[in-house]
Amino acid sequence: MPDHKLDDIDRRIVHALQADGRMGIQDLAGKAGISPITWAAASGPAAAGASS
């Protein structure tokens, strides 16, 4: 099994989701310290609203 390391943003995302697993992307991005646009770009075209 590969060894995956979490960076600071990953840890903030995990912590925020543990506190409230139903929060929206904008709130989650804010808690992680990134913009919603950066979140969408990092998540790929489907997260940005592109249809497949």
Phi and psi restraints in degrees (range 20) as a CNS / XPLOR table:
assign (resid 1 and name C) (resid 2 and name N)
       (resid 2 and name CA) (resid 2 and name C) 1.0 -64.9 20.0 2
assign (resid 2 and name N) (resid 2 and name CA)
       (resid 2 and name C) (resid 3 and name N) 1.0 149.3 20.0 2
assign (resid 2 and name C) (resid 3 and name N)
       (resid 3 and name CA) (resid 3 and name C) 1.0 -93.1 20.0 2
assign (resid 3 and name N) (resid 3 and name CA)
       (resid 3 and name C) (resid 4 and name N) 1.0 108.9 20.0 2
assign (resid 3 and name C) (resid 4 and name N)
       (resid 4 and name CA) (resid 4 and name C) 1.0 -99.4 20.0 2
assign (resid 4 and name N) (resid 4 and name CA)
       (resid 4 and name C) (resid 5 and name N) 1.0 130.9 20.0 2
assign (resid 4 and name C) (resid 5 and name N)
       (resid 5 and name CA) (resid 5 and name C) 1.0 -102.9 20.0 2
assign (resid 5 and name N) (resid 5 and name CA)
       (resid 5 and name C) (resid 6 and name N) 1.0 136.4 20.0 2
assign (resid 5 and name C) (resid 6 and name N)
       (resid 6 and name CA) (resid 6 and name C) 1.0 -93.3 20.0 2
assign (resid 6 and name N) (resid 6 and name CA)
       (resid 6 and name C) (resid 7 and name N) 1.0 133.7 20.0 2
assign (resid 6 and name C) (resid 7 and name N)
       (resid 7 and name CA) (resid 7 and name C) 1.0 -90.2 20.0 2
assign (resid 7 and name N) (resid 7 and name CA)
       (resid 7 and name C) (resid 8 and name N) 1.0 -177.4 20.0 2
assign (resid 7 and name C) (resid 8 and name N)
       (resid 8 and name CA) (resid 8 and name C) 1.0 -59.9 20.0 2
assign (resid 8 and name N) (resid 8 and name CA)
       (resid 8 and name C) (resid 9 and name N) 1.0 -41.1 20.0 2
assign (resid 8 and name C) (resid 9 and name N)
       (resid 9 and name CA) (resid 9 and name C) 1.0 -65.4 20.0 2
assign (resid 9 and name N) (resid 9 and name CA)
       (resid 9 and name C) (resid 10 and name N) 1.0 -43.7 20.0 2
assign (resid 9 and name C) (resid 10 and name N)
       (resid 10 and name CA) (resid 10 and name C) 1.0 -57.7 20.0 2
assign (resid 10 and name N) (resid 10 and name CA)
       (resid 10 and name C) (resid 11 and name N) 1.0 -44.8 20.0 2
assign (resid 10 and name C) (resid 11 and name N)
       (resid 11 and name CA) (resid 11 and name C) 1.0 -64.6 20.0 2
assign (resid 11 and name N) (resid 11 and name CA)
       (resid 11 and name C) (resid 12 and name N) 1.0 -38.4 20.0 2
assign (resid 11 and name C) (resid 12 and name N)
       (resid 12 and name CA) (resid 12 and name C) 1.0 -65.8 20.0 2
assign (resid 12 and name N) (resid 12 and name CA)
       (resid 12 and name C) (resid 13 and name N) 1.0 -38.4 20.0 2
assign (resid 12 and name C) (resid 13 and name N)
       (resid 13 and name CA) (resid 13 and name C) 1.0 -63.9 20.0 2
assign (resid 13 and name N) (resid 13 and name CA)
       (resid 13 and name C) (resid 14 and name N) 1.0 -47.7 20.0 2
assign (resid 13 and name C) (resid 14 and name N)
       (resid 14 and name CA) (resid 14 and name C) 1.0 -60.7 20.0 2
assign (resid 14 and name N) (resid 14 and name CA)
       (resid 14 and name C) (resid 15 and name N) 1.0 -45.6 20.0 2
assign (resid 14 and name C) (resid 15 and name N)
       (resid 15 and name CA) (resid 15 and name C) 1.0 -61.2 20.0 2
assign (resid 15 and name N) (resid 15 and name CA)
       (resid 15 and name C) (resid 16 and name N) 1.0 -44.9 20.0 2
assign (resid 15 and name C) (resid 16 and name N)
       (resid 16 and name CA) (resid 16 and name C) 1.0 -63.6 20.0 2
assign (resid 16 and name N) (resid 16 and name CA)
       (resid 16 and name C) (resid 17 and name N) 1.0 -41.4 20.0 2
assign (resid 16 and name C) (resid 17 and name N)
       (resid 17 and name CA) (resid 17 and name C) 1.0 -70.5 20.0 2
assign (resid 17 and name N) (resid 17 and name CA)
       (resid 17 and name C) (resid 18 and name N) 1.0 -30.6 20.0 2
assign (resid 17 and name C) (resid 18 and name N)
       (resid 18 and name CA) (resid 18 and name C) 1.0 -66.8 20.0 2
assign (resid 18 and name N) (resid 18 and name CA)
       (resid 18 and name C) (resid 19 and name N) 1.0 -35.8 20.0 2
assign (resid 18 and name C) (resid 19 and name N)
       (resid 19 and name CA) (resid 19 and name C) 1.0 -73.4 20.0 2
assign (resid 19 and name N) (resid 19 and name CA)
       (resid 19 and name C) (resid 20 and name N) 1.0 -38.2 20.0 2
assign (resid 19 and name C) (resid 20 and name N)
       (resid 20 and name CA) (resid 20 and name C) 1.0 -153.9 20.0 2
assign (resid 20 and name N) (resid 20 and name CA)
       (resid 20 and name C) (resid 21 and name N) 1.0 94.3 20.0 2
assign (resid 20 and name C) (resid 21 and name N)
       (resid 21 and name CA) (resid 21 and name C) 1.0 -71.3 20.0 2
assign (resid 21 and name N) (resid 21 and name CA)
       (resid 21 and name C) (resid 22 and name N) 1.0 -4.9 20.0 2
assign (resid 21 and name C) (resid 22 and name N)
       (resid 22 and name CA) (resid 22 and name C) 1.0 -109.1 20.0 2
assign (resid 22 and name N) (resid 22 and name CA)
       (resid 22 and name C) (resid 23 and name N) 1.0 9.1 20.0 2
assign (resid 22 and name C) (resid 23 and name N)
       (resid 23 and name CA) (resid 23 and name C) 1.0 -68.6 20.0 2
assign (resid 23 and name N) (resid 23 and name CA)
       (resid 23 and name C) (resid 24 and name N) 1.0 152.0 20.0 2
assign (resid 23 and name C) (resid 24 and name N)
       (resid 24 and name CA) (resid 24 and name C) 1.0 -76.0 20.0 2
assign (resid 24 and name N) (resid 24 and name CA)
       (resid 24 and name C) (resid 25 and name N) 1.0 166.7 20.0 2
assign (resid 24 and name C) (resid 25 and name N)
       (resid 25 and name CA) (resid 25 and name C) 1.0 -60.6 20.0 2
assign (resid 25 and name N) (resid 25 and name CA)
       (resid 25 and name C) (resid 26 and name N) 1.0 -41.2 20.0 2
assign (resid 25 and name C) (resid 26 and name N)
       (resid 26 and name CA) (resid 26 and name C) 1.0 -62.8 20.0 2
assign (resid 26 and name N) (resid 26 and name CA)
       (resid 26 and name C) (resid 27 and name N) 1.0 -43.9 20.0 2
assign (resid 26 and name C) (resid 27 and name N)
       (resid 27 and name CA) (resid 27 and name C) 1.0 -64.9 20.0 2
assign (resid 27 and name N) (resid 27 and name CA)
       (resid 27 and name C) (resid 28 and name N) 1.0 -43.2 20.0 2
assign (resid 27 and name C) (resid 28 and name N)
       (resid 28 and name CA) (resid 28 and name C) 1.0 -64.2 20.0 2
assign (resid 28 and name N) (resid 28 and name CA)
       (resid 28 and name C) (resid 29 and name N) 1.0 -43.2 20.0 2
assign (resid 28 and name C) (resid 29 and name N)
       (resid 29 and name CA) (resid 29 and name C) 1.0 -61.3 20.0 2
assign (resid 29 and name N) (resid 29 and name CA)
       (resid 29 and name C) (resid 30 and name N) 1.0 -42.5 20.0 2
assign (resid 29 and name C) (resid 30 and name N)
       (resid 30 and name CA) (resid 30 and name C) 1.0 -61.4 20.0 2
assign (resid 30 and name N) (resid 30 and name CA)
       (resid 30 and name C) (resid 31 and name N) 1.0 -43.3 20.0 2
assign (resid 30 and name C) (resid 31 and name N)
       (resid 31 and name CA) (resid 31 and name C) 1.0 -65.7 20.0 2
assign (resid 31 and name N) (resid 31 and name CA)
       (resid 31 and name C) (resid 32 and name N) 1.0 -31.5 20.0 2
assign (resid 31 and name C) (resid 32 and name N)
       (resid 32 and name CA) (resid 32 and name C) 1.0 -80.6 20.0 2
assign (resid 32 and name N) (resid 32 and name CA)
       (resid 32 and name C) (resid 33 and name N) 1.0 -13.3 20.0 2
assign (resid 32 and name C) (resid 33 and name N)
       (resid 33 and name CA) (resid 33 and name C) 1.0 84.4 20.0 2
assign (resid 33 and name N) (resid 33 and name CA)
       (resid 33 and name C) (resid 34 and name N) 1.0 23.3 20.0 2
assign (resid 33 and name C) (resid 34 and name N)
       (resid 34 and name CA) (resid 34 and name C) 1.0 -128.1 20.0 2
assign (resid 34 and name N) (resid 34 and name CA)
       (resid 34 and name C) (resid 35 and name N) 1.0 160.7 20.0 2
assign (resid 34 and name C) (resid 35 and name N)
       (resid 35 and name CA) (resid 35 and name C) 1.0 -80.1 20.0 2
assign (resid 35 and name N) (resid 35 and name CA)
       (resid 35 and name C) (resid 36 and name N) 1.0 153.6 20.0 2
assign (resid 35 and name C) (resid 36 and name N)
       (resid 36 and name CA) (resid 36 and name C) 1.0 -57.9 20.0 2
assign (resid 36 and name N) (resid 36 and name CA)
       (resid 36 and name C) (resid 37 and name N) 1.0 -32.0 20.0 2
assign (resid 36 and name C) (resid 37 and name N)
       (resid 37 and name CA) (resid 37 and name C) 1.0 -68.1 20.0 2
assign (resid 37 and name N) (resid 37 and name CA)
       (resid 37 and name C) (resid 38 and name N) 1.0 -41.9 20.0 2
assign (resid 37 and name C) (resid 38 and name N)
       (resid 38 and name CA) (resid 38 and name C) 1.0 -62.9 20.0 2
assign (resid 38 and name N) (resid 38 and name CA)
       (resid 38 and name C) (resid 39 and name N) 1.0 -41.3 20.0 2
assign (resid 38 and name C) (resid 39 and name N)
       (resid 39 and name CA) (resid 39 and name C) 1.0 -57.8 20.0 2
assign (resid 39 and name N) (resid 39 and name CA)
       (resid 39 and name C) (resid 40 and name N) 1.0 -48.2 20.0 2
assign (resid 39 and name C) (resid 40 and name N)
       (resid 40 and name CA) (resid 40 and name C) 1.0 -63.8 20.0 2
assign (resid 40 and name N) (resid 40 and name CA)
       (resid 40 and name C) (resid 41 and name N) 1.0 -41.4 20.0 2
assign (resid 40 and name C) (resid 41 and name N)
       (resid 41 and name CA) (resid 41 and name C) 1.0 -65.2 20.0 2
assign (resid 41 and name N) (resid 41 and name CA)
       (resid 41 and name C) (resid 42 and name N) 1.0 -39.4 20.0 2
assign (resid 41 and name C) (resid 42 and name N)
       (resid 42 and name CA) (resid 42 and name C) 1.0 -73.8 20.0 2
assign (resid 42 and name N) (resid 42 and name CA)
       (resid 42 and name C) (resid 43 and name N) 1.0 -23.7 20.0 2
assign (resid 42 and name C) (resid 43 and name N)
       (resid 43 and name CA) (resid 43 and name C) 1.0 -86.4 20.0 2
assign (resid 43 and name N) (resid 43 and name CA)
       (resid 43 and name C) (resid 44 and name N) 1.0 -10.8 20.0 2
assign (resid 43 and name C) (resid 44 and name N)
       (resid 44 and name CA) (resid 44 and name C) 1.0 100.6 20.0 2
assign (resid 44 and name N) (resid 44 and name CA)
       (resid 44 and name C) (resid 45 and name N) 1.0 174.0 20.0 2
assign (resid 44 and name C) (resid 45 and name N)
       (resid 45 and name CA) (resid 45 and name C) 1.0 -61.7 20.0 2
assign (resid 45 and name N) (resid 45 and name CA)
       (resid 45 and name C) (resid 46 and name N) 1.0 -35.3 20.0 2
assign (resid 45 and name C) (resid 46 and name N)
       (resid 46 and name CA) (resid 46 and name C) 1.0 -63.7 20.0 2
assign (resid 46 and name N) (resid 46 and name CA)
       (resid 46 and name C) (resid 47 and name N) 1.0 -38.8 20.0 2
assign (resid 46 and name C) (resid 47 and name N)
       (resid 47 and name CA) (resid 47 and name C) 1.0 -70.1 20.0 2
assign (resid 47 and name N) (resid 47 and name CA)
       (resid 47 and name C) (resid 48 and name N) 1.0 -25.6 20.0 2
assign (resid 47 and name C) (resid 48 and name N)
       (resid 48 and name CA) (resid 48 and name C) 1.0 -84.2 20.0 2
assign (resid 48 and name N) (resid 48 and name CA)
       (resid 48 and name C) (resid 49 and name N) 1.0 -0.6 20.0 2
assign (resid 48 and name C) (resid 49 and name N)
       (resid 49 and name CA) (resid 49 and name C) 1.0 102.9 20.0 2
assign (resid 49 and name N) (resid 49 and name CA)
       (resid 49 and name C) (resid 50 and name N) 1.0 3.8 20.0 2
assign (resid 49 and name C) (resid 50 and name N)
       (resid 50 and name CA) (resid 50 and name C) 1.0 -75.9 20.0 2
assign (resid 50 and name N) (resid 50 and name CA)
       (resid 50 and name C) (resid 51 and name N) 1.0 139.0 20.0 2
assign (resid 50 and name C) (resid 51 and name N)
       (resid 51 and name CA) (resid 51 and name C) 1.0 -89.6 20.0 2
assign (resid 51 and name N) (resid 51 and name CA)
       (resid 51 and name C) (resid 52 and name N) 1.0 153.3 20.0 2
